[in-house]
Amino acid sequence: MLMLSGSPKKLCNGVTRRELLQIGGISGLGLSSLQAATPAQSAPKAKACIFVFLFGSPPQHETFDPKPQAPREIQGEMSAISTCVPGLQLGEGLPLTATIADRLTIVRSMTHDYPIHCCAYVMTGMPIYSIPLETAPRDPQHWPFIGSVVDYLDSQQRSQPASMPANVGLPWRFCSRGTSSNQAGPYGAFLGNGFDPFWTDFQGTGTVVVPPLNADTQTEQVLDPHAGIDAAGHFTLADGCQLPADLSPARFDARRHLLSRFDAARASLDTAAETLRWSAQQQRAFSLVGSHSIRQALDVHRESHTTRSRYGLNLFGQSCLAARRLVEAGARFVSVFWDPFGPHGASVWDTHSNHFPRLRNYLLPVFDQTWSALISDLHDRGLLDETLVLCTSEHGRTPQIDSGPRGGARHHWSRVYSSVFAGGGMAQGKVVGSSDAIGGDVADTPISPKDMQATAYHLLGFPEDATIPDPQGRPLRIAGSGQVRPELLQ
């Protein structure tokens, strides 16, 4: 085997740069070659999906399921406001979202059995969960992330490599900037590291001190970029997704040309099927480091100041703007994770204390501006009908306010919570399901995270009985026990 020199540093999908450039050894990339007998795709309603994940879990009471008639210990300090949909109310912290409610599907009856930070459970088809799995992303019990499944299924259908990475994660590798850097969730699992998201990174500094996570004990001030960033802040590709510093694009292209000549000579010695398989993996690997389109799409500075400001000059806002640019450029599945930052980032929305100050002065204003801008911008550009947008979290928060910590608190609660969807074939101006009078249990139409996934797959063109192979080659339904829910559809 002819070896090409290069740094052994890992690529964003677990492949080393040296492995990428090994002539004749590209089949060792770690990019999965598993095959599944998957039913043919149906005509999709959605060409792309933007998956927005609010780590730590927003409270349903102050967002999409306010209880203005409930006692104050349930309702809390914040009231409800009317929306553009007659009879529909949202929390007072979402005034901009209230003006676009006619474009949303609001689910008030999400439910499951795990009131823990079960990110991987709600992002995959895995059937059971436990606390130890939260920080063990490579545990063999994990199932692949929804974006990884879409990437895998698409790879089985297309004959040519995609011009853009199919599964992109913003703004950085999940939970890599907080105290828990090993949070499970958005990974390829048994499909292989090659189906992990194509991670970006962000270069810039925070400019806004956010309300403390714990007002009773925290003395440090946190400049969280999710609340504000300096004007020069920008997205890059994660370290492993770029060419080595000593390898210019011209040299890379020359090596790629040399490799193609070796492959052509080798083809007569290999079976046709093996040659095709190697070629597909080579093209997939090259696209990870040689793509100019993704760099252009990530450059939010190409947008006008007005557009950038519309989304919010903060990391969450600019991540959602980059997501819009990526799907506009042809990306299939783009995820935006609002996750922990710094030693007191904790779980962001995990308001076990200082609940109302954090919501009122940080979390809700940032979310409201960015979410409403994303949906409106997609609509204005004619992209909303073909772009599915999912916004969810691990669970909800307790109906009863804990008045002990300063600023109040709501704790983990998964018996009922809210999620919000838009575009790509989802219903418009519709509320699905309801909770009881205090927002503590499902009153009707329970919807599970697996149902959300099954419905999303359906809208993206994959049948309900599509499967992926587990490590033993056994077919597993892509959304586990989830079912397509017609209540969510147009």
Secondary structure, DSSP 8 states (H G I E B T S, - for coil): ---------B-TTS-BHHHHT-TT-GGGS---------------S-SEEEEEEETT---STTTTS--TTS-HHHH-S--EEE-SSTT-EEETT-HHHHTTGGGEEEEEEE--S--S--HHHHHS--S---GGGGG-TT-TT----HHHHHHHHHHHH-SS--SS-SEEEESSSTTTTBS-TT--SSS-GGG-GGGS-EEEEEE--B--B---S-TTT--S--B-TTT-B-TT-EEEE-GGGS--TT--HHHHHHHHHHHHHHHHHHTTTS-HHHHHHHHHHHHHHHHHHH-SHHHHHH-GGGS-HHHHHHH-SSHHHHHHHHHHHHHHTT-SEEEEEE---BTT-TTSS--SSSHHHHIIIIIHHHHHHHHHHHHHHHHHTT-GGGEEEEEE-S-EE-SS-B-SSTT-B--EE-SSEEEEEESTTB-SSEEE-EE-TTSSSEEE--B-HHHHHHHHHHHTT--TT-EEE-TTS-EEETTTT----GGGB-
